[in-house]
Amino acid sequence: MKYLALIYSAQNSGPMPGTPEFGEFMGGYQTATKTYQDDEVMLAGEALEDTSTATSIRIRNGKTETMDGPFAETKEQLGGFYLFECKNIDEAIKYAEMIPTAKYGTIEVRPIMDYSKFD
């Protein structure tokens, strides 16, 4: 089953670029990614640009509206994701626990909908 691990954190809540701690932090991501690849559970994974680069859209009464930035106002912002292929939610959580941002933010693990089960 596929699981999406969404990586959320508040701006400036983790180690800052240019510090030794940031190097260790990014090393943690490299280690986690290598583990996912070696265990053949990683289908995709990417970091996202800052929320200031986001554009949100919505359609109301047949008209498309665009807004700069994310639509939701929250302290924690979506910063990236991993897409896993795992046996079950427990295995997906085990891999999500390796994501370094879990120490500073939140990792949301959610199953991907399998529409084939409705056929």
QUINOR-V65744 format. One line per field, one symbol per residue. ss: DSSP state (2 for helix, 1 for strand, 0 for the rest). phi: phi as a letter, one per 30 degrees, with the letter a starting at -180 (. if undefined). psi: psi as a letter, one per 30 degrees, with the letter a starting at -180 (. if undefined). Layout:
BEGIN
ss->???
phi->???
psi->???
END
This chain:
BEGIN
ss->01111111110000000002222222222222222222000111111000222011111100111111000000011111111110002222222200022220011111100022220
phi->.cbcccccadeidcecejceddddeddddddddddddddhcdcaaaccdeddcdbcbacbhicdccbdidddcbdccdclabcccbdadddddedddddededbbbcccbdddcdddcd
psi->kkkkjkjklkkgfakkkfleeeeeeeeeeeeeeeeeeefhfkelklllllffflkkllkkhgkkkkkkllekjlekkkfalkjljleleeeeeeeeffjeffffbkjkkkkkkjffff.
END
